[in-house]
Amino acid sequence: MTTAKSAVRPSARERLLNSANELFYAEGVQSVGIDRIIEHAGVAKASLYNTFGGKEQLIRAYLDKRHGVVTERITRTVARYEDPAERLLAVFEAQGMVFGDPDYHGCPFVAASVEASPDGLIQEATDTYRAWLRALFAQLSQEAGAADPESLARQLHLVYDGAHITARMDHDPTAAQTARAAATALIAAATGACG
């Protein structure tokens, strides 16, 4: 007979990913050891190696999961708007949704990249995330009528990165509003729209 508790218990993979998400994000991918993840997840060491192969693969899976969460939040927020300029600004709105969280520890991709080797799975995951974000900014910039969508996308990405750093290092949950104001001026200049 299956109990309700055992029927809904997360798999070892889910528990490992949830533990990695919590510990890696709060403390850093290199400072948290495998034994701590395993203990926190309540799984056998073999479960980690059978599921992910090793720590770098677990970090990659953690970053992929983070990428999915960010993608969903941004996509959902952008979809609420029809005006092309507002759709661009919605990226900053979505970003700001996490800045006031007491558990906000900055951009997980920046943090992981700082600690990663330049040619490993971790850097690959951060590069994939950043390429997705740049492509989104470029697409939305084109839809907004920017004369040079790629240039505007790079500028907006720089503002986005700066907002993450400011929110984290200055403990400033209003960084998204400041970023939005800067983005508004950049969009107006790139599209010839009146501010």
C-alpha positions in Angstrom: 0.0 0.0 0.0 1.4 3.4 -1.0 1.0 6.2 1.4 0.4 9.8 0.3 3.8 10.8 1.8 5.7 8.3 -0.3 3.7 9.1 -3.4 4.6 12.8 -3.3 8.2 12.5 -2.1 10.5 14.2 -4.6 13.0 12.0 -6.5 16.7 11.9 -5.5 17.4 14.1 -8.6 14.8 16.7 -7.4 16.1 16.7 -3.9 19.7 17.0 -5.1 18.7 19.9 -7.4 16.7 21.6 -4.7 19.6 21.3 -2.2 22.1 22.5 -4.8 19.8 25.5 -5.6 19.5 26.5 -2.0 23.1 26.0 -1.0 24.9 27.0 -4.2 22.9 30.2 -4.5 23.4 31.3 -0.9 27.0 30.3 -0.5 28.7 29.8 -3.9 29.2 26.8 -6.1 32.8 26.2 -5.1 32.4 26.7 -1.3 29.7 24.1 -0.9 31.0 20.6 -1.0 29.4 17.5 -2.4 29.0 15.9 1.0 27.0 18.9 2.2 24.7 18.7 -0.8 24.2 15.0 -0.3 23.5 15.4 3.5 21.1 18.3 2.8 19.3 16.3 0.1 19.1 13.2 2.3 20.4 10.9 -0.5 23.2 8.4 -0.8 26.5 9.6 -2.4 25.9 7.1 -5.2 22.7 8.9 -6.1 24.6 12.0 -6.9 27.1 10.3 -9.1 24.6 8.0 -10.8 22.3 11.0 -11.5 24.7 13.7 -12.4 28.2 12.2 -12.7 29.9 14.7 -10.5 29.8 18.2 -9.0 30.4 20.1 -12.2 27.4 18.4 -13.8 25.3 19.1 -10.7 26.3 22.8 -10.9 25.4 22.8 -14.6 22.0 21.3 -13.8 21.5 23.9 -11.1 22.3 26.7 -13.5 20.0 25.2 -16.2 17.2 25.1 -13.6 17.9 28.8 -12.7 17.9 29.7 -16.4 14.5 28.1 -16.8 13.1 30.0 -13.8 14.4 33.3 -15.1 13.2 32.6 -18.6 9.7 31.8 -17.4 9.5 35.0 -15.2 10.8 37.3 -18.0 8.7 35.7 -20.7 5.6 35.9 -18.6 6.2 39.5 -17.7 7.0 40.6 -21.3 3.9 38.9 -22.6 1.7 41.1 -20.5 2.5 44.1 -22.7 1.7 44.9 -26.4 3.7 48.1 -26.8 7.2 47.2 -28.1 9.0 49.7 -25.8 7.0 48.5 -22.8 8.0 44.9 -23.7 11.6 45.9 -23.5 11.1 47.6 -20.2 9.3 44.6 -18.9 12.6 42.7 -18.8 13.7 45.1 -16.1 10.3 44.8 -14.3 10.8 41.0 -14.2 14.4 41.4 -13.0 13.2 43.7 -10.1 10.8 41.1 -8.8 13.6 39.3 -7.0 15.5 42.3 -5.7 13.4 42.8 -2.6 13.6 39.1 -1.6 15.6 38.8 1.7 17.3 35.8 0.2 18.5 37.6 -2.9 22.2 36.9 -3.4 22.7 38.5 -6.8 22.9 36.9 -10.2 23.7 33.2 -9.9 25.3 33.1 -13.3 27.7 35.9 -12.4 28.6 34.2 -9.1 29.1 30.8 -10.7 31.1 32.2 -13.6 33.5 34.0 -11.3 34.4 30.6 -9.8 34.4 28.6 -13.0 37.1 27.4 -15.4 36.8 29.2 -18.7 36.1 26.1 -20.8 34.0 23.9 -18.5 30.3 23.1 -18.1 29.7 26.0 -15.7 31.0 28.6 -18.1 29.0 26.9 -20.9 25.8 27.3 -18.8 26.5 31.0 -18.1 27.3 31.6 -21.7 24.0 30.0 -22.8 22.0 32.1 -20.3 23.7 35.3 -21.4 23.3 34.5 -25.1 19.6 33.9 -24.5 19.2 37.3 -22.7 21.1 39.2 -25.4 19.0 37.6 -28.1 15.9 38.5 -26.3 17.0 42.1 -25.9 18.0 42.2 -29.6 14.6 40.7 -30.7 12.7 43.2 -28.6 14.9 46.1 -29.7 14.1 45.2 -33.3 10.4 45.0 -32.6 10.6 48.5 -30.9 12.1 49.9 -34.1 15.7 50.5 -33.0 17.9 51.7 -35.8 20.7 49.3 -34.5 19.0 46.5 -32.5 22.2 44.8 -31.6 23.8 47.9 -30.2 20.7 48.7 -28.1 20.6 45.1 -26.9 24.2 45.3 -25.7 23.5 48.6 -23.9 20.4 47.2 -22.3 22.2 44.1 -21.2 24.9 46.2 -19.6 22.2 48.1 -17.7 20.6 44.8 -16.7 23.9 43.5 -15.4 24.5 46.7 -13.5 21.2 46.4 -11.8 22.0 43.0 -10.5 25.3 44.2 -9.1 23.7 47.3 -7.5 20.9 45.3 -6.0 23.3 42.8 -4.4 26.2 45.0 -3.4 24.3 48.0 -2.3 21.3 46.0 -0.9 19.2 48.3 -3.1 15.8 46.7 -4.1 15.1 49.9 -6.1 17.9 49.2 -8.6 15.3 47.9 -11.1 13.6 51.2 -11.2 16.9 53.0 -11.8 17.7 50.5 -14.5 14.3 51.0 -16.1 14.8 54.8 -16.2 18.2 54.3 -17.9 16.7 51.8 -20.3 13.9 54.2 -21.1 16.4 56.8 -22.2 18.4 54.4 -24.2 15.3 53.0 -26.0 14.0 56.6 -26.8 17.4 57.5 -28.2 17.7 54.3 -30.3 14.2 54.4 -31.7 13.8 58.2 -32.1 10.8 58.2 -29.8 10.0 61.1 -27.6 10.9 60.4 -24.0 
